[in-house]
Amino acid sequence: MRGHDVLRAAGRSLRVASGSHGYGAGVTNLAPSPSALRHAYQEELGPGQRSALLSWLAFTVTFAGLRGLTYSIRAGKGPFRNVSIGGEHLHHYMWGIGLLSGVGAVAVRGEERHRRHPAVAVSYGTGLALIVDEFALLLDLRDVYWAKQGRISIDIGVGGIALTGSYFAALPVLRRLQREQQQRRAPESVPAAGTPPAPKAAPAPDDG
């Protein structure tokens, strides 16, 4: 079979799999819409759960971004460089301490609506990631685990924990989206209204 014959056969298979709604309809239905995601986030999670999810996501994204940024600076690639004032390098754990200090001030003196604000949860997760990324520097550790080979394993471990925490924090939302997806698929297997039933087979003639 030639190459264009294979492509035509694959296209026919995809059209059959997508059903009577046309090519690609089955694929687009798999992705939840932004409105469905927003409703699931607001209805399935309580205020505390939303704050926890935002904190986990902020921690994960910040930690991953810091690792990529640090590796690019050390390799001399990209436009980013270390931030220094008066010849002194400003480590990013300082920004993390500042963010956590602000979060603590809101927790102590802020009203309940201020504590539940999404910016507080995002600031907490971001600040924590800024500190954890340079935790060895704070403790002045000089162990092999913080050498180049050991740091990779630490990054993988912290990244795995961050992804796992984000997944479990978002689990109610993911379950809601899965239920809605199954409900959207269900009508496709039911005959449309007004569709005549399939004709019954005619009875065999009686020989007697």
C-alpha positions in Angstrom: 0.0 0.0 0.0 1.4 3.4 -0.9 1.8 6.3 1.4 -1.2 8.4 0.3 -3.4 5.2 0.5 -2.4 4.8 4.1 -3.3 8.4 4.9 -6.7 8.1 3.2 -7.4 4.9 5.2 -6.4 6.6 8.5 -8.7 9.6 7.6 -11.6 7.3 7.0 -11.0 5.5 10.4 -11.0 8.9 12.2 -14.2 10.0 10.5 -15.9 6.8 11.6 -14.6 7.1 15.2 -15.9 10.7 15.4 -19.4 9.6 14.5 -22.1 11.6 12.6 -20.9 14.9 14.1 -18.1 15.2 11.6 -14.3 14.8 11.5 -12.6 16.0 14.7 -15.8 16.4 16.8 -14.9 13.5 19.1 -11.5 15.0 19.7 -12.7 18.5 20.6 -15.3 17.1 23.0 -12.5 15.7 25.1 -11.2 19.1 26.2 -13.3 20.9 28.9 -14.4 24.4 28.1 -13.1 27.3 30.2 -16.6 27.9 31.6 -16.9 24.3 32.6 -13.5 24.4 34.3 -14.5 27.6 36.2 -17.8 26.2 37.4 -16.2 23.0 38.5 -13.5 25.0 40.4 -16.1 27.2 42.1 -18.7 24.5 42.9 -16.7 21.5 43.8 -14.1 23.2 46.0 -14.7 25.0 49.3 -12.7 28.2 50.1 -10.0 26.3 51.9 -9.7 23.8 49.1 -9.4 26.5 46.5 -6.6 28.2 48.5 -4.8 24.9 48.8 -5.0 24.2 45.1 -3.8 27.7 44.2 -0.9 27.3 46.6 0.2 23.9 45.2 0.0 25.2 41.6 1.9 28.3 42.4 4.6 26.3 44.2 4.9 23.8 41.3 5.1 26.5 38.6 7.5 28.7 40.5 9.8 25.9 41.5 9.9 24.6 37.9 10.5 28.1 36.5 13.3 28.7 39.0 15.1 25.5 38.1 14.9 26.2 34.4 16.0 29.8 35.0 18.9 28.8 37.3 20.2 26.2 34.8 20.1 28.6 31.9 22.0 31.3 33.9 24.7 28.9 34.9 25.0 27.6 31.3 25.2 31.2 30.1 22.2 30.7 27.8 19.3 33.2 27.4 18.9 36.8 28.4 18.6 36.3 32.1 21.4 37.0 34.6 21.8 37.1 38.4 20.4 40.2 40.2 23.1 42.1 42.1 23.2 45.4 44.1 26.5 46.9 44.9 28.3 43.8 43.8 26.3 41.6 46.2 24.1 38.8 44.6 20.5 38.9 45.8 19.4 35.4 46.3 15.7 34.6 45.5 15.1 33.2 48.9 15.0 36.8 50.1 11.9 37.5 47.9 10.4 34.3 49.3 10.9 35.5 52.9 9.3 38.8 51.9 6.2 37.1 50.4 5.7 34.8 53.4 6.0 37.8 55.7 3.3 39.5 53.8 1.1 36.4 53.9 1.7 36.1 57.7 0.7 39.8 58.2 -2.6 39.2 56.3 -3.2 36.1 58.3 -2.7 37.9 61.6 -4.4 41.2 60.9 -6.4 40.7 57.8 -10.2 40.1 57.6 -11.6 36.8 56.5 -12.2 38.0 52.9 -8.6 39.2 52.7 -7.3 35.8 54.0 -9.4 34.0 51.4 -8.2 36.2 48.5 -6.5 34.1 45.7 -3.5 36.4 45.8 -2.7 35.3 49.4 -2.7 31.6 48.4 -0.6 32.3 45.3 1.9 34.4 47.3 2.2 31.6 49.8 3.0 28.9 47.3 5.4 31.2 45.3 7.2 32.4 48.4 7.6 28.8 49.7 9.1 27.7 46.4 11.6 30.6 46.4 12.8 29.5 49.8 12.8 25.7 49.2 14.8 26.2 46.0 17.7 27.7 48.0 17.2 25.8 51.3 20.7 24.4 51.2 22.1 27.9 51.0 20.1 28.9 54.1 21.5 26.0 56.1 25.0 26.4 54.6 25.1 22.7 53.7 28.0 21.4 51.6 26.9 17.8 51.0 27.1 15.7 47.9 23.3 15.9 47.7 23.6 19.5 46.7 26.3 18.9 44.2 25.4 18.8 40.5 24.6 15.1 40.5 22.7 15.2 43.8 20.8 18.4 42.9 19.1 16.7 40.0 17.7 14.0 42.3 16.5 16.7 44.7 14.8 18.6 41.9 13.0 15.5 40.7 11.9 14.7 44.3 10.6 18.1 45.1 9.0 18.4 41.6 7.3 15.0 42.1 5.9 16.1 45.5 4.6 19.4 44.0 2.9 17.6 41.1 1.3 15.0 43.4 0.1 17.7 45.8 -1.4 19.7 42.9 -3.1 16.6 41.6 -4.8 15.6 44.8 -5.8 19.2 45.5 -7.4 19.4 42.1 -9.0 15.9 42.3 -12.6 17.1 43.0 -12.4 19.4 39.9 -11.0 16.6 37.8 -13.8 14.2 38.9 -16.4 16.9 38.1 -15.0 17.4 34.6 -14.9 13.6 34.0 -18.6 13.3 35.0 -19.5 16.1 32.6 -17.5 14.5 29.8 -19.3 11.2 30.3 -22.7 13.0 30.3 -21.8 14.7 27.0 -20.9 11.4 25.5 -24.1 9.6 26.7 -26.5 11.4 24.3 -24.4 10.4 21.3 -25.2 6.7 21.9 -29.0 7.4 22.1 -31.0 7.7 18.8 -32.0 11.3 18.0 -35.6 12.3 18.5 -37.8 11.5 15.6 -35.6 8.8 14.2 -37.9 5.9 13.0 -37.1 2.5 14.6 -35.4 -0.1 12.5 -37.9 -2.2 10.5 -38.6 -5.6 11.8 -37.8 -8.6 9.8 -40.7 -10.1 7.9 -42.0 -13.4 9.3 -41.0 -16.5 7.3 -43.9 -17.9 5.1 -45.8 -20.8 6.6 -45.2 -23.9 4.4 -48.1 -25.6 6.0 
